[in-house]
Structure formats: C-alpha cells, structure tokens
Amino acid sequence: MLSTAAILSLLLLPPGQKKPCPVHRHFTVIQLNFEEKNSPAPPGSDTIYYDAQRKLQWDDFQAKPSPNGPSAAVSYTSFAYDGNSNLVNDTLRITLRLQVFFIKSASWVRADARNSYALAHEQLHFDITRLVVERFKQKLRQTALNRDDYDSIIQYQYLQSFREMNRLQYRFDQETHHGLNAAEQIRWRDKVNVGLRNNGVLPEELGIEGSNFMPINNNQF
C-alpha cells in the first residue's frame, strides 16, 4: 500500500518590514513561531488536515483504483508551509504556518482491500508525514537563522525534510511488504507513535530501539 506524495511549490516568506541597517546596528534576535492548520476542512473539501483525533476512513479514498501494480491502496499525503516575518526594533519575528494534509481525489483503494488492517496501514502513512513535520520543526529550532537569508535556510530544511518523508514512506512499505508483514507493521506503529510523542525524536535516537516501549495506542490494529 504505497503512499505517494508530490512536492509543492515553496511559498517565499515576505521579507517583513526591513529597515535600512545603520552602521552601528545591534544584533538581531530571531524569534521562530509555528502555527498549524488542523481545523476540519469545509464540507465537500478535497483536503483532510491531520488531526490525531480524526483517523482516515475508506470513504476518504475517492480516486479510481489502479488496476495494475502491487498496491491495494494509495494515500496521497504531504506537507507544506507558508509564513510571514516582522521586524520590530532588533527582533525579527518569523511565523511559519504548517499544513499536513491528505488529498481525497488522489487517494484510492481497491474494493477487496477495504478492511481495518489495511486502513491502519494507510493511517500510518499519514502519521509518518506528521512525524516528519515534527522533525522539520526541531531542525529549524536547532538551526542558526539570520536576518539576511533565513528564508533560503528554511526552504533548504523543508526540502531536506521532504526527502526524509519520502525515504521513511518507502522504508515503511519495503519493511512491512506493503502491510503483509503484520509484525513489522506493529513495530513501525510503535516506532512512529514514540516519535510523535517525543517531538519527532525516533526510538533509535532515544536509545530505546528494540526495547519494549509503550505505544500510544494499543488498539490501532
């Protein structure tokens, strides 16, 4: 059940209210804030924004199934950002608005695959995208931003995170054999849940890979 995603056009951050820099200007303080769009989309919308309390349903998969290939279902998930900046005295305030989403018209399922186990697999694809966004936020918090080229730095980290998302999605499908390996899918479920609970930090980065860590939701499968 391979998940597909396509890169979106990057939205450049407006430069904000930049003032001429005097010779003796003070050091600019960077404040980075995150907002996330997770409110329900309007009725009839083609987009579902990630909400931990709102799991995917088979009715969300509205594209025509592909008759060929190994996948019984495909989830189109991705993430994007836009934002703005505002310079006040010596403080540059940057606000990034993040969107983690699922596109109904690009996601499909074959009639013989509509079961709870397969749906849990597709939900994990969505969860992995959400996990990568948490990791994207942590990377930016740990990255030195400056007043002159913060936009290009943020875009670079976005591209790196987008590539990481695709790598993780591919590994998930390969290691679970597109969900056919139930034990491996449970391991991935627990791995992703730990990451979501710890701001994107994965079990192996916490030093608990292979341990009997407690998943967030034991009833997912």
GIPETA-V46939 format. One record per residue. N is the residue number from 1. RES is the residue in one letter. D_FIRST is the distance of its C-alpha to the first C-alpha in whole Angstrom. Layout:
# GIPETA-V46939
n: {N N}
res: {RES RES}
d_first: {D_FIRST D_FIRST}
This chain:
# GIPETA-V46939
n: {1 2 3 4 5 6 7 8 9 10 11 12 13 14 15 16 17 18 19 20 21 22 23 24 25 26 27 28 29 30 31 32 33 34 35 36 37 38 39 40 41 42 43 44 45 46 47 48 49 50 51 52 53 54 55 56 57 58 59 60 61 62 63 64 65 66 67 68 69 70 71 72 73 74 75 76 77 78 79 80 81 82 83 84 85 86 87 88 89 90 91 92 93 94 95 96 97 98 99 100 101 102 103 104 105 106 107 108 109 110 111 112 113 114 115 116 117 118 119 120 121 122 123 124 125 126 127 128 129 130 131 132 133 134 135 136 137 138 139 140 141 142 143 144 145 146 147 148 149 150 151 152 153 154 155 156 157 158 159 160 161 162 163 164 165 166 167 168 169 170 171 172 173 174 175 176 177 178 179 180 181 182 183 184 185 186 187 188 189 190 191 192 193 194 195 196 197 198 199 200 201 202 203 204 205 206 207 208 209 210 211 212 213 214 215 216 217 218 219 220 221}
res: {M L S T A A I L S L L L L P P G Q K K P C P V H R H F T V I Q L N F E E K N S P A P P G S D T I Y Y D A Q R K L Q W D D F Q A K P S P N G P S A A V S Y T S F A Y D G N S N L V N D T L R I T L R L Q V F F I K S A S W V R A D A R N S Y A L A H E Q L H F D I T R L V V E R F K Q K L R Q T A L N R D D Y D S I I Q Y Q Y L Q S F R E M N R L Q Y R F D Q E T H H G L N A A E Q I R W R D K V N V G L R N N G V L P E E L G I E G S N F M P I N N N Q F}
d_first: {0 4 6 10 13 17 20 22 26 28 30 34 35 39 42 43 47 48 52 54 54 57 59 59 55 54 51 48 46 42 40 37 35 32 31 27 27 25 27 26 25 28 27 25 24 21 20 19 21 19 21 21 23 20 17 14 15 13 16 15 13 15 14 15 12 12 13 13 10 8 4 6 5 6 8 11 13 16 19 23 27 30 33 37 40 43 46 49 52 50 47 44 41 38 35 32 30 26 23 20 18 15 16 16 17 14 11 10 9 10 14 13 10 12 13 13 11 8 10 11 7 7 11 11 9 12 14 14 15 18 19 19 22 24 24 25 28 29 29 31 33 34 35 38 39 42 43 43 40 38 35 35 34 31 30 29 28 25 24 24 22 20 19 19 16 14 15 14 10 10 12 10 7 10 12 10 9 5 7 9 12 13 16 14 12 15 17 14 15 19 19 17 20 22 22 22 25 27 26 23 25 23 24 25 27 29 30 28 25 25 27 27 26 26 22 23 22 22 21 17 16}
